């Protein structure tokens, strides 16, 4: 059954007009017909099964049949601090982090950050990344859409109110069992292509971040959150 995110209030046993985005994808691209069913979610928790009741040239109506309160969220809550990278790498990092259950993504700049958002491009790029997060939720079954937070400097982020468990991916550092006493609510810091500088890692350490080396190989900035979040999923599921 197809799944769609919709910016609308959803109530069981009511009729609802599809938004332009959902109408285009379901009725135009997938060629849905009256009587077809789909799942809708609005990011407020849970999902709704709906039946297509009327299709016009530019609009369509559905009947909201039932509600499922499940959100399929993992047993941990991870705030990802991701230094921004250029092009498809950032798209990939956001998409896969969402699929793996990240709760929120804070975009960061650092000494070796490859990009800086400027003025009118800021919101357009943020909307693009938020759209990637929404599409990832549609695909993987999550019903709570993680927020993609506007960029801030690493220095400022380290001074914000972060969870008790704080991990920074630091290749070539002494590996310790950092997850032994990890709490289910945590912050995860991922550096840019080229890595965090020694000074930045040291600064993170002084703010309570523990170095986490997750293997002998140095991972790309878009691969690191995938591996780290996969390990967290396994760690908190056993």
N, C-alpha and C positions, 0 to 999 in steps of 0.2 A: 504494500500500500504506500503511495507517495506521501511524503511529509513536507509541509511548508510552514515557514515562519510568517506570521501575519501581524501587522500592527493594528490590532483591533481588540475590543472586549469580546470575550467568548462566554456564552452562557448556554447550558443544555436546554434543549427544546425551544430554541429560538431560530429565526431565519437571519442570515447574515449575507451581506453583499461582499464578494471577494474584492480585495484590493487589486489595483492594476497589475502589480508584480505577480501575485499568485494567479490571477486570471490568465495572464500571458503564458506563464510556465505550464499551468495545468491544462487549460482549455485550448491554447494555441499550439504550444510545443508538444505536449503529451496527447493532445486531441481527446480530452476527456469528454464523456457523454453524460447526459442526464441519467442518474442512477448510480454513477461511479462514486466510490468512497475514497476519502483521503484523511490524513491526520494533520491537524493544525495545532500550532502552539504559538504563544505570544510572549514567551520569555518570563512570564510571571509565575511559572510553576505548573507542571502537569501538561497534559495534551488532550485534544478533543477529536473524536471521530465525527466526520461530517459526510453528508450525502449531497451530491450535486442535484439541485431540483430544477434549475432553469438556466439556460445558456442563450445569451443574445450576442449581437455582433461585437459589442465592446464591454459587456458586463455579464455577470453570472451570480446566481444565488445558491446558497447551501443551507441545509438544515443541520443544526448541531445536535447530534444524537446522544453522545455519551462523553464522560470525562474519566481520564485515567490520571491519578495523582502522582505516579512515578516520575522521577526526574533522571534516573540512571547516573547520578553523580557518584564519583569515587568516595572512598572512606577517608579521604584527606582533602584539605583545602589549601591549594598552592597558589600563592601570588608570584607570578613570574616577572622578574625584572630583566627585560631583554634589551641589550644595546642594539640600536637600530642598524640594519644593513641595507644595501641597495638591491633593487630589482626583485626577482622571484624568490630570493633567499628569505626575505622578510615575510613574504606571502606564505611560503612553505612553513616557516617556523610558527606563524600564527595558526595556520590551518591544523597542523599536527598537534600543537600544544592544546588546542581546543578539543580535538578528537580524543586526546588522552586525559581530558578532564580538568585542565587548569581552570581556576576560578576567576582569575583576573590577570590582565597583562599590562604592566607598566612599561611604556616605551622610555628608553633612556639614551642619553648621550654620554660620551666618555672621550678620553684623550685620543683614542684610535677609531672613534665612530666614523663611519663612512658617509653619513648623510646628516643634513640639518634641514628641518622643515622651515619654510619661510612664508609668512603672511598668508596670502590667499590660497597657497597650495596646502596649507596645514589641514584645513577641514576636509578638503577633497581627498587627501591621502588617508586621513583618519576614517572617513566614511568608507573608503575602499577596504581598509583593513577590518573595520567592523562588519562589512558585508561578507568578508571571507570567514569571519567567526560565525556569522549567522548560517552561511552555507554549510560550514563544517557541522554545526548542530543539526541542521536538516538531515545531513547524511548519516551521522553517527547515532542519533537518537537522544541527545541531550536536550532538555527542555528549558534549562536556564542558560541564557547566552552570556558568556563572559564579556566584561567590558574591556575595551581597548583604550587605555587612558592616555591622554596627551603627553608628549615627551617632556621630560624634566632631566636635569643633570644628575649623574650618578651621585655626586657629592650631596646634593639636596635630598635625594631619595634615601640615602643612608641615614639621614637625620630624621626621617619620618617615623611614625609609629608602626613598626613592623612586628610580625609574630615572633614568639620566643625562639623558635627554631629557624635559624638563618643559615643557608648554605650557598657558597660561591664555588662554581666549577673552576678548579685551578689545576690544570694539567701540570704534571711533573712535580707536584707537591707530595709530601709523604701521605700515603693513603691511610686513613683511619676508618673505623666503623662508625661513620657519622650518623647512621640511621638507628643505632642501637637505642638511643634515648630520644629519638625525634618525636615531636608532638604532631598530631594530625593536622595542625594548622602551621604552615611554614612559608618562608620566603626563599625563592631560588633566584640567584643572580647568574646570568649568562653573559659572557663578554662578547666583544665584536670579532670580526675576522681579524686575526692578528693577536687576539687575546687582550685581556686586561693588563695594564702595566703593573710592575711590582709595587709601585706606590699605591695604585688603586686597590690591589689585593690587600696590601697592608692596612689601608684605610678601612676597607670592609672588615678586616679582622678586628680592628679596634672598636668597631660598632657591633661586635658579637657574631659576625659571620664566620663559619667554620669552613676551612678548605675541604673540597670534595673532589678527589681524583677518581674517575670512574673507569680507569683502564690505562694501558700503556700507550695507547694511540691518542693523538691530539685530534679532537672532533671539530668539524666546522661549526660555525655559530648557529646554523639552522639545524644541524644534526644533534647538537648537545641537548636542547630541551626535549627532543624526542626520546633519547636514551635515558635522561634523568627522570622524566615523568613516567616512563615505562618501568623503571626500577622502583619508583615510589608506588605505582599501582600494585606491583607485586609485593612490596614490603608491607603495605597496609592491608593487603587482602588475605595474608596468611595468619 
